[in-house]
Amino acid sequence: MRLKCKRCGAEVEDGDSYVLKDERVCEDCYIDSAMPQNPCDPVAQSGVDKFSETFGEVKPEELLEEQRKVYEFIKEKGKVTSMEILQNFGMRQGELTQIFIVLRRFKLAKGTRIDGETYCVPWDYQG
């Protein structure tokens, strides 16, 4: 029997679904729910800062391919919304959140409010 994921709407076989807070969800949404979701975690940032002090700053070319592509897209455009990134790369919100956490931790990109809307911008963005 097929059912719709309560989070993203994807159709999945009943045997391939998971229960998450009394909802039937697909595997992707289940995994996304278990991943860290806060790009502004000061404890995690402190750990990355210590890593960078010891081993040097992470360069964009050292990122995973998907992370690098999102970073380059943000850098090229100057400022983009999450929706623009999602549509351009055809990814789920959970995937983007994980990528953005990495970009934020390594001080390559950040979020900023412009005219009441949140944008992803390069770390050195001055607006």
TIRO-2110 file (N, C-alpha, C; in Angstrom, 1 decimal):
// TIRO-2110
0.8, -1.2, 0.0, N, 1, A
0.0, 0.0, 0.0, CA, 1, A
0.9, 1.3, 0.0, C, 1, A
0.5, 2.2, -0.8, N, 2, A
1.3, 3.5, -0.9, CA, 2, A
0.6, 4.6, -0.1, C, 2, A
1.5, 5.4, 0.5, N, 3, A
1.0, 6.5, 1.3, CA, 3, A
1.8, 7.7, 1.0, C, 3, A
1.3, 8.9, 1.5, N, 4, A
2.0, 10.2, 1.3, CA, 4, A
2.7, 10.5, 2.6, C, 4, A
4.0, 10.9, 2.4, N, 5, A
4.8, 11.4, 3.6, CA, 5, A
4.1, 12.7, 4.1, C, 5, A
3.9, 12.8, 5.4, N, 6, A
3.2, 13.9, 6.0, CA, 6, A
4.0, 15.2, 6.0, C, 6, A
5.3, 15.0, 5.8, N, 7, A
6.2, 16.2, 5.8, CA, 7, A
6.4, 16.8, 4.4, C, 7, A
6.8, 15.9, 3.4, N, 8, A
7.2, 16.4, 2.1, CA, 8, A
6.2, 16.1, 1.0, C, 8, A
5.3, 15.1, 1.3, N, 9, A
4.3, 14.7, 0.3, CA, 9, A
4.7, 13.7, -0.7, C, 9, A
5.9, 13.2, -0.5, N, 10, A
6.4, 12.1, -1.4, CA, 10, A
5.6, 10.8, -1.2, C, 10, A
5.3, 10.1, -2.2, N, 11, A
4.6, 8.8, -2.1, CA, 11, A
5.7, 7.7, -1.8, C, 11, A
5.3, 6.9, -0.8, N, 12, A
6.2, 5.8, -0.4, CA, 12, A
5.4, 4.6, -0.1, C, 12, A
6.0, 3.4, -0.2, N, 13, A
5.3, 2.2, 0.3, CA, 13, A
5.2, 2.2, 1.8, C, 13, A
4.1, 1.6, 2.3, N, 14, A
3.9, 1.6, 3.7, CA, 14, A
5.1, 1.0, 4.5, C, 14, A
5.7, 0.0, 3.9, N, 15, A
6.8, -0.7, 4.5, CA, 15, A
8.1, 0.2, 4.5, C, 15, A
8.1, 1.2, 3.7, N, 16, A
9.3, 2.1, 3.6, CA, 16, A
9.1, 3.4, 4.3, C, 16, A
8.1, 3.5, 5.1, N, 17, A
7.8, 4.7, 5.9, CA, 17, A
8.2, 4.5, 7.3, C, 17, A
8.3, 5.6, 8.0, N, 18, A
8.7, 5.6, 9.4, CA, 18, A
7.7, 6.5, 10.2, C, 18, A
7.6, 6.2, 11.5, N, 19, A
6.7, 6.9, 12.4, CA, 19, A
7.5, 8.0, 13.1, C, 19, A
7.1, 9.2, 12.9, N, 20, A
7.8, 10.3, 13.6, CA, 20, A
6.8, 11.3, 14.2, C, 20, A
6.7, 11.3, 15.5, N, 21, A
5.7, 12.1, 16.2, CA, 21, A
4.3, 11.8, 15.7, C, 21, A
3.9, 10.6, 15.7, N, 22, A
2.6, 10.1, 15.3, CA, 22, A
2.3, 10.4, 13.8, C, 22, A
3.3, 10.7, 13.0, N, 23, A
3.1, 10.9, 11.5, CA, 23, A
3.9, 9.8, 10.7, C, 23, A
3.4, 9.4, 9.6, N, 24, A
4.1, 8.5, 8.7, CA, 24, A
4.9, 9.4, 7.7, C, 24, A
6.2, 9.2, 7.7, N, 25, A
7.1, 10.0, 6.9, CA, 25, A
8.0, 9.1, 6.1, C, 25, A
8.6, 9.7, 5.0, N, 26, A
9.5, 9.0, 4.2, CA, 26, A
10.9, 8.9, 4.9, C, 26, A
11.8, 8.1, 4.3, N, 27, A
13.1, 8.0, 4.9, CA, 27, A
13.9, 9.3, 5.0, C, 27, A
13.8, 10.1, 3.9, N, 28, A
14.5, 11.3, 3.8, CA, 28, A
14.1, 12.3, 5.0, C, 28, A
12.8, 12.4, 5.2, N, 29, A
12.2, 13.3, 6.2, CA, 29, A
12.6, 12.7, 7.6, C, 29, A
12.6, 11.4, 7.7, N, 30, A
13.0, 10.8, 9.0, CA, 30, A
14.4, 11.1, 9.3, C, 30, A
15.3, 11.0, 8.4, N, 31, A
16.7, 11.3, 8.6, CA, 31, A
16.9, 12.8, 8.8, C, 31, A
16.2, 13.6, 8.0, N, 32, A
16.3, 15.1, 8.3, CA, 32, A
16.0, 15.5, 9.7, C, 32, A
15.0, 14.8, 10.2, N, 33, A
14.5, 15.1, 11.6, CA, 33, A
15.6, 14.8, 12.7, C, 33, A
16.5, 13.9, 12.4, N, 34, A
17.5, 13.5, 13.3, CA, 34, A
18.8, 14.3, 13.2, C, 34, A
18.9, 15.1, 12.1, N, 35, A
20.1, 15.9, 11.9, CA, 35, A
20.0, 17.2, 12.7, C, 35, A
21.2, 17.8, 13.0, N, 36, A
21.2, 19.1, 13.6, CA, 36, A
20.5, 20.1, 12.7, C, 36, A
19.8, 21.1, 13.3, N, 37, A
19.0, 22.0, 12.5, CA, 37, A
19.4, 23.5, 12.8, C, 37, A
20.3, 23.7, 13.6, N, 38, A
20.6, 25.1, 14.0, CA, 38, A
22.0, 25.6, 13.5, C, 38, A
22.0, 26.4, 12.5, N, 39, A
23.3, 26.9, 12.0, CA, 39, A
24.0, 27.9, 13.0, C, 39, A
23.3, 28.4, 14.0, N, 40, A
23.9, 29.4, 14.9, CA, 40, A
24.2, 28.8, 16.3, C, 40, A
24.6, 27.6, 16.4, N, 41, A
24.9, 26.9, 17.6, CA, 41, A
26.3, 27.4, 18.1, C, 41, A
26.3, 28.1, 19.2, N, 42, A
27.6, 28.7, 19.7, CA, 42, A
28.6, 27.6, 20.1, C, 42, A
28.1, 26.5, 20.7, N, 43, A
29.0, 25.5, 21.1, CA, 43, A
29.7, 24.8, 19.9, C, 43, A
28.9, 24.5, 18.9, N, 44, A
29.5, 23.9, 17.7, CA, 44, A
30.4, 24.8, 17.0, C, 44, A
30.0, 26.1, 17.0, N, 45, A
30.9, 27.1, 16.3, CA, 45, A
32.2, 27.2, 17.1, C, 45, A
32.2, 27.1, 18.4, N, 46, A
33.4, 27.2, 19.1, CA, 46, A
34.4, 26.0, 18.8, C, 46, A
33.8, 24.9, 18.6, N, 47, A
34.6, 23.7, 18.2, CA, 47, A
35.2, 23.9, 16.8, C, 47, A
34.4, 24.4, 15.9, N, 48, A
35.0, 24.7, 14.5, CA, 48, A
36.1, 25.8, 14.6, C, 48, A
35.9, 26.8, 15.4, N, 49, A
36.9, 27.8, 15.5, CA, 49, A
38.2, 27.3, 16.1, C, 49, A
38.1, 26.4, 17.0, N, 50, A
39.3, 25.7, 17.6, CA, 50, A
40.0, 24.9, 16.5, C, 50, A
39.2, 24.1, 15.7, N, 51, A
39.7, 23.3, 14.6, CA, 51, A
40.4, 24.2, 13.6, C, 51, A
39.8, 25.4, 13.3, N, 52, A
40.4, 26.3, 12.3, CA, 52, A
41.7, 26.9, 12.8, C, 52, A
41.8, 27.2, 14.1, N, 53, A
43.0, 27.7, 14.7, CA, 53, A
44.1, 26.7, 14.6, C, 53, A
43.8, 25.4, 14.8, N, 54, A
44.8, 24.4, 14.7, CA, 54, A
45.2, 24.0, 13.3, C, 54, A
44.2, 23.8, 12.4, N, 55, A
44.5, 23.2, 11.1, CA, 55, A
44.3, 24.3, 10.0, C, 55, A
43.9, 25.5, 10.3, N, 56, A
43.8, 26.5, 9.2, CA, 56, A
42.3, 26.6, 8.7, C, 56, A
42.0, 27.7, 8.1, N, 57, A
40.7, 27.9, 7.5, CA, 57, A
40.4, 26.9, 6.4, C, 57, A
39.1, 26.5, 6.4, N, 58, A
38.6, 25.6, 5.3, CA, 58, A
38.4, 26.5, 4.1, C, 58, A
39.0, 26.0, 2.9, N, 59, A
38.8, 26.7, 1.7, CA, 59, A
37.6, 26.1, 0.9, C, 59, A
36.9, 26.9, 0.1, N, 60, A
35.8, 26.4, -0.6, CA, 60, A
36.1, 25.2, -1.5, C, 60, A
37.3, 25.1, -2.0, N, 61, A
37.6, 23.9, -2.8, CA, 61, A
37.8, 22.7, -2.0, C, 61, A
37.8, 22.8, -0.7, N, 62, A
37.9, 21.6, 0.2, CA, 62, A
36.5, 21.1, 0.6, C, 62, A
35.5, 21.8, 0.2, N, 63, A
34.1, 21.4, 0.6, CA, 63, A
33.7, 20.2, -0.3, C, 63, A
32.7, 19.5, 0.2, N, 64, A
32.1, 18.4, -0.7, CA, 64, A
31.5, 19.1, -1.9, C, 64, A
31.3, 18.4, -3.0, N, 65, A
30.9, 19.0, -4.2, CA, 65, A
29.5, 19.7, -4.1, C, 65, A
28.6, 19.1, -3.4, N, 66, A
27.3, 19.8, -3.3, CA, 66, A
27.4, 21.1, -2.5, C, 66, A
28.2, 21.0, -1.4, N, 67, A
28.4, 22.2, -0.6, CA, 67, A
29.1, 23.3, -1.3, C, 67, A
30.1, 22.9, -2.1, N, 68, A
30.8, 23.9, -2.9, CA, 68, A
29.9, 24.5, -4.0, C, 68, A
29.1, 23.7, -4.6, N, 69, A
28.2, 24.3, -5.6, CA, 69, A
27.2, 25.3, -5.0, C, 69, A
26.7, 25.0, -3.8, N, 70, A
25.7, 25.9, -3.2, CA, 70, A
26.5, 27.2, -2.8, C, 70, A
27.7, 27.0, -2.2, N, 71, A
28.5, 28.2, -1.9, CA, 71, A
28.8, 29.1, -3.1, C, 71, A
29.2, 28.5, -4.2, N, 72, A
29.5, 29.2, -5.4, CA, 72, A
28.3, 29.9, -5.9, C, 72, A
27.1, 29.3, -5.8, N, 73, A
25.8, 29.9, -6.2, CA, 73, A
25.6, 31.2, -5.4, C, 73, A
25.7, 31.0, -4.1, N, 74, A
25.5, 32.2, -3.2, CA, 74, A
26.5, 33.3, -3.5, C, 74, A
27.8, 32.9, -3.7, N, 75, A
28.8, 33.9, -4.0, CA, 75, A
28.6, 34.6, -5.3, C, 75, A
28.2, 33.9, -6.3, N, 76, A
27.9, 34.4, -7.6, CA, 76, A
26.7, 35.4, -7.6, C, 76, A
25.7, 35.0, -6.9, N, 77, A
24.4, 35.8, -6.9, CA, 77, A
24.5, 37.0, -5.9, C, 77, A
25.4, 36.8, -4.9, N, 78, A
25.5, 37.9, -3.9, CA, 78, A
24.5, 37.7, -2.7, C, 78, A
23.3, 37.4, -3.1, N, 79, A
22.3, 37.2, -2.0, CA, 79, A
21.2, 36.3, -2.7, C, 79, A
20.8, 35.3, -2.0, N, 80, A
19.7, 34.4, -2.6, CA, 80, A
18.8, 33.9, -1.4, C, 80, A
17.6, 33.6, -1.7, N, 81, A
16.7, 33.0, -0.7, CA, 81, A
16.9, 31.5, -0.7, C, 81, A
16.5, 30.9, 0.4, N, 82, A
16.6, 29.5, 0.5, CA, 82, A
15.8, 28.8, -0.7, C, 82, A
14.6, 29.4, -1.0, N, 83, A
13.8, 28.9, -2.1, CA, 83, A
14.5, 28.9, -3.4, C, 83, A
15.3, 29.9, -3.7, N, 84, A
16.0, 30.0, -4.9, CA, 84, A
17.1, 28.8, -5.0, C, 84, A
17.7, 28.6, -3.8, N, 85, A
18.7, 27.5, -3.8, CA, 85, A
18.0, 26.1, -4.0, C, 85, A
16.9, 25.9, -3.3, N, 86, A
16.1, 24.7, -3.4, CA, 86, A
15.7, 24.4, -4.8, C, 86, A
15.2, 25.5, -5.5, N, 87, A
14.7, 25.3, -6.8, CA, 87, A
15.9, 25.1, -7.8, C, 87, A
17.0, 25.8, -7.6, N, 88, A
18.1, 25.7, -8.5, CA, 88, A
18.7, 24.3, -8.5, C, 88, A
18.8, 23.8, -7.2, N, 89, A
19.5, 22.5, -7.1, CA, 89, A
18.6, 21.3, -6.9, C, 89, A
17.3, 21.5, -6.8, N, 90, A
16.3, 20.4, -6.7, CA, 90, A
16.6, 19.6, -5.4, C, 90, A
16.8, 20.3, -4.3, N, 91, A
17.1, 19.5, -3.1, CA, 91, A
16.0, 19.8, -2.1, C, 91, A
16.0, 19.0, -1.1, N, 92, A
15.0, 19.1, 0.1, CA, 92, A
15.5, 20.2, 1.0, C, 92, A
14.6, 20.7, 1.8, N, 93, A
15.0, 21.7, 2.8, CA, 93, A
16.0, 21.2, 3.8, C, 93, A
15.8, 19.9, 4.2, N, 94, A
16.8, 19.3, 5.1, CA, 94, A
18.2, 19.2, 4.6, C, 94, A
18.3, 19.0, 3.3, N, 95, A
19.6, 18.9, 2.7, CA, 95, A
20.3, 20.3, 2.7, C, 95, A
19.5, 21.3, 2.3, N, 96, A
20.0, 22.7, 2.3, CA, 96, A
20.4, 23.1, 3.8, C, 96, A
19.6, 22.8, 4.7, N, 97, A
19.9, 23.1, 6.1, CA, 97, A
21.3, 22.6, 6.5, C, 97, A
21.5, 21.3, 6.2, N, 98, A
22.8, 20.7, 6.5, CA, 98, A
24.0, 21.3, 5.8, C, 98, A
23.8, 21.7, 4.5, N, 99, A
24.8, 22.3, 3.8, CA, 99, A
25.1, 23.7, 4.3, C, 99, A
24.0, 24.5, 4.6, N, 100, A
24.2, 25.8, 5.2, CA, 100, A
24.9, 25.8, 6.5, C, 100, A
24.6, 24.8, 7.3, N, 101, A
25.3, 24.7, 8.6, CA, 101, A
26.8, 24.6, 8.4, C, 101, A
27.2, 23.8, 7.5, N, 102, A
28.6, 23.7, 7.2, CA, 102, A
29.2, 25.0, 6.7, C, 102, A
28.5, 25.7, 5.7, N, 103, A
29.0, 27.0, 5.2, CA, 103, A
29.0, 28.0, 6.3, C, 103, A
28.1, 28.0, 7.2, N, 104, A
28.0, 29.0, 8.3, CA, 104, A
29.2, 28.7, 9.3, C, 104, A
29.4, 27.4, 9.6, N, 105, A
30.4, 27.1, 10.6, CA, 105, A
31.8, 27.5, 10.1, C, 105, A
32.0, 27.3, 8.8, N, 106, A
33.3, 27.6, 8.2, CA, 106, A
33.4, 29.1, 7.8, C, 106, A
32.4, 29.9, 8.2, N, 107, A
32.4, 31.3, 7.9, CA, 107, A
32.6, 31.6, 6.4, C, 107, A
31.8, 30.8, 5.6, N, 108, A
31.8, 31.0, 4.1, CA, 108, A
30.5, 31.7, 3.7, C, 108, A
29.4, 31.5, 4.5, N, 109, A
28.1, 32.1, 4.2, CA, 109, A
27.3, 32.3, 5.5, C, 109, A
26.4, 33.2, 5.4, N, 110, A
25.5, 33.5, 6.6, CA, 110, A
24.2, 33.9, 6.1, C, 110, A
23.2, 34.0, 7.0, N, 111, A
21.9, 34.5, 6.7, CA, 111, A
21.8, 35.9, 7.2, C, 111, A
21.0, 36.7, 6.5, N, 112, A
20.8, 38.1, 6.8, CA, 112, A
19.4, 38.5, 6.4, C, 112, A
18.9, 39.4, 7.1, N, 113, A
17.5, 40.0, 6.8, CA, 113, A
17.7, 41.2, 6.0, C, 113, A
17.0, 41.2, 4.8, N, 114, A
17.1, 42.4, 3.9, CA, 114, A
15.6, 42.7, 3.5, C, 114, A
15.1, 43.9, 3.9, N, 115, A
13.8, 44.3, 3.6, CA, 115, A
12.8, 43.2, 4.1, C, 115, A
13.0, 42.7, 5.3, N, 116, A
12.1, 41.8, 5.9, CA, 116, A
12.1, 40.3, 5.4, C, 116, A
13.1, 40.0, 4.5, N, 117, A
13.2, 38.7, 4.0, CA, 117, A
14.6, 38.2, 4.3, C, 117, A
14.7, 36.9, 4.6, N, 118, A
16.0, 36.3, 5.0, CA, 118, A
16.7, 35.8, 3.7, C, 118, A
18.0, 36.2, 3.6, N, 119, A
18.8, 35.8, 2.4, CA, 119, A
20.0, 35.0, 2.9, C, 119, A
20.5, 34.2, 2.0, N, 120, A
21.8, 33.5, 2.2, CA, 120, A
22.8, 34.4, 1.5, C, 120, A
23.9, 34.8, 2.2, N, 121, A
24.8, 35.7, 1.6, CA, 121, A
26.2, 35.2, 1.9, C, 121, A
27.2, 35.7, 1.1, N, 122, A
28.6, 35.3, 1.5, CA, 122, A
29.0, 35.9, 2.8, C, 122, A
29.9, 35.3, 3.5, N, 123, A
30.2, 35.7, 4.9, CA, 123, A
30.7, 37.2, 5.0, C, 123, A
31.4, 37.6, 3.9, N, 124, A
31.9, 39.0, 3.9, CA, 124, A
30.9, 40.0, 3.4, C, 124, A
29.6, 39.6, 3.2, N, 125, A
28.6, 40.5, 2.6, CA, 125, A
28.4, 41.7, 3.5, C, 125, A
28.4, 42.9, 2.9, N, 126, A
28.3, 44.2, 3.6, CA, 126, A
27.0, 44.8, 3.4, C, 126, A
26.2, 44.4, 2.4, N, 127, A
24.9, 44.9, 2.1, CA, 127, A
24.8, 46.4, 1.9, C, 127, A
END
